[in-house]
C-alpha cells in the first residue's frame, strides 16, 4: 500500500508539534507520531559531568519502541486524501512523525517522503523554553549548559546528512 510519510524535526520549542497538528487539520484522518512520547523513565536517563540529565540524546529515547509504533502504523495505516506529484487526488495514508532527533537516527532515513527541519533564534528558543513546564523541571543553567549545545551538535550532524531536507524554516 502506498503511504506518505512527513518528518518534522528541529530545535526544542521550535513549532514541530504545532506544525504537525496544523497539517493534520488539512489532511483529515492522517496520524501523528511524536518522538516525545518515547522518552525513557528518568531513572534510565544518564547525567553529564555537570549533573544535567541527558534528555537531548538518542539514548534518552526508546527508539525501538518508536520504530515498532511506526511499523504498526505502516501495516495498518489510516487514510487521507492527498495529491500525488502528478496532481491527481487519491486516498493515501499520511503519517507525520515529529521530534527533535528524527534525522539523526539512521533507521528512519528510508521513510521520508518529505522532511522539514525547523529552527528559531537562540533568544526565542530560550524564551519559549522558559514558558514550558517540564517533568522533571529544567534546573538553572540547563538550557545554556545542555539543551542549546546539544541542539547545535545535532543540527551540525543533520547538516552533514547527504539526503535532501525539504525546507529549513527560520522565524
Secondary structure, 3 states (H helix, E strand, C coil): CCEEEEEEEECCCCCHHHHHHHHHHHCCCCEEEEHHHHECCHHHCCECCCCCECCCCHHHECHHHHHHHHHHHHHCCCCEEEECCCCCEEEEEEEEEECCCCCCCHHHCCCCCEEEEEECCHHHHHHHHHHCCCCCCCCCCHHHHHHHHHHHHHHHHHHCCCCCCCEEEEC
